[in-house]
């Protein structure tokens, strides 16, 4: 079970999957994210310090953000990536494993690992002359994401879900299990759960009754909330006030860059703000906090939502939290002035709205293009001089990646 003793694997322990960087709890109090340092890893003193980045979310939205951060790592903008992932999924393979074994739902954790998976086994030979392939075409990425067919007991299960579930049972610690799989696939970062106990989402929904559309109902479960025909007003987590993963809290505290979104707003993004330890760490964090807005409302939980409404419900769920930037796709914001006014409620002094073309050319499903998102994030976090160099590096160099 996920509540087992974790005393030998705490937030202060360095991990091999973090590329040799000191543990996230190491002292960073003598500098801020914008101050160049003398030399680290052979970088000239005049170069900006690479950033420690934390992305919070789940599902396909988090996968896009992590893919963009990989490209920023290749460009030297980022050298430490941590994903903090929701753990409230109750559908599909994850839901089955959760109900049968009482473990964390592994699906969103698996997708984050797949986004960060390296080109080869971490313990395998390094061949810098070998041609590189897209991340999604790497063997280990494909294996993690592969689902069994047929109609038997394994039908619909993803290999990565079973691997994570097995390791969680063997090790008795979800963080240790995630670190082991990250090392196995040569992950370019770390994946952590937002809590080490499986959680449920409960939503207050209106519009379910024709005779009284304003009457509120409570519905429970991520799948039910995501697919509701009503209008979601608020969400909460069960159990109430869950304990945050200690390693996730430490990563947020020590991060230079914190990304929230994109993703299913009520079921993948806002839940992070409902874990008191995580929310408090985000409020007190010294790093730059950035909201990445969705490209379009999702059928069900955010049907009919404008970009401004996404920000409004975020402010309702965490009124004390301030952000340094809001990043949105140019084509997804029909009324920029209205978005600027809505964002003013959430922005810290000096914060601003950034509009950039970050949508992929997909006529069927709105999704972020990782390369375009990487370019936009580089512009958000950089000064004018660094912006020119990093966006050029990301655009020109995204086809090849460093070996693990």
Secondary structure, 3 states (H helix, E strand, C coil): CCCCCCCCCCCCCCCHHHCCCCCCCCCCCCCCCCCCCCCCCCCCCCCCCCEEEEEEECHHHHHHHHHHHHHHHHCCCEEEEEEEECCCCCCHHHHHHHHHHCCCCCHHHHHHHHHHCCCCCCCCCCCCCCCCCCHHHCHHHHHHHCECCCCCCCCCCEHHHHHHHHHHHHHCCHHHHHHHHHHHCCCCCEEEECCCCCCEEEEEEECCCCCCCCCCEEEECHHHHHCCCCEEEEEEEECCCCCCCHHHHHHHHHCCEEEECCCCHHHHHHHHHHCHHHHHHHHHCCCEEEEECCCCCCCCCCCCCCHHHHHHHHHHHCCCCCEEEEEEEHHHCCCHHHHHHHHCCCEEEEEEEEEECCECCCCCCCCECHHHHHHHHHHHHCCHHHHHHHHHHHHHHCCCCCCC
